[in-house]
Amino acid sequence: MRFISLFAGVGGFDLGMERAGHECVAMVEYDKHAAGVLAHRFPGVPIFCDVRKVSAADLPDADFITYGFPCQDLSTAGKREGLNGDRSGLFFEATRLIRGMQRRGLQFALAENVAGLLSADDGVALARCVRELLDCGARDVGWRTLDSQWFGVAQRRRRVFLVSDFVGERADEILALAESLRGHPAPSREAGKGLAPTVTQGAPFSRTGNERVETQAIVPVVANTLTRRMHKGINSTVDEGQTPVVCGTLDCGCGDAASNSGLSVRRLTPRECERLQGFPDDWTSERRKMTLDGNRWIAGDIEQQADSPRYKQLGNAVTVNVAEWIGRRIRSTSGAGK
């Protein structure tokens, strides 16, 4: 399936979706340095700058849209201005484009944001998002909180994923965790005894009309260390819908993942941060020099990237492995690639 990536960052959503068999046909990213990484890693894909200046007519036809819209006004670490804030309020720019694309055959829209979305705006921010997406023409909207640690990376990172289906009622199916997952308990087994924590503190829901569906799932414990092979993402031998069992120890020759002696704690390197997010080693080490032509980025020569923007980019990124898992679910549910 063809997809458009809004607020693309350095391509966490996009790399995961491509690994799942989808094709990115356009991107939107405001940050010049992040756009340079995108241009280097996704050559030939048009990249626009300001989402507020993009119209649906500027974009090619696509089957779905991904949008990890800014979290600053939703995060519990911020001022909590919610969806009325200048940054997180860009959600409504995404839905403006979704409305325009929905008239041209758009099937899905997939959003990502911090868990603070669940409590922002006095607890109604998520409901505002759902209502807006239904007003855009979605027939089914569902959400789930997913933690990156259950998808083969060594970090605890809870994020809310919001699926809108414009042609069917598949949101709950896309976000459901299959009972065939390794480590799923037998029905007779006592809940909570020797099991991994649940993916989400609250049950996810999907809405079709006035119907509310709630589900709960158990997922396997994964390792808590880093590995050179993390960039492979979800193992190709894992069945559709399964989460992989990972991973070995940090074998890049720089010692323990957090400290280089028993007495001191060192900063993680950019390469280790890439592994924590499921990117290949050195994904952000180079970028293209970028210039603007109107609202579209034009790529120039390759240049090395300093550590500071790399840390920022990776901190803002969508975990590749989680995006890949959802991408495979979208592919399976839509019947593509069967």
Secondary structure, DSSP 4 states (H G I P E B T S, - for coil): -EEEEES-TTSHHHHHHHHTT-EEEEEE---HHHHHHHHHHSTT--EES-GGG--GGGSPP-SEEEE----TTTSTTS---GGGSTTGGGHHHHHHHHHHHHTTT--EEEEEEEGGGGTHHHHTHHHHHHHHHHHTT-SEEEEEEEEGGGGT-SS--EEEEEEEESSSS-HHHHHPPPTTSTTPPPTTSPTTSS-PPBS-SS--EEEETTEEEE---B------S--GGGGG-S-TTSPTTPPPP------SSS-SSS-SSSS---PPPHHHHHHHTTPPTTTTSEEEEEEEETTEEEEEEEEE--HHHHHHHHHHSPPHHHHHHHHHHHHHHHTTT-
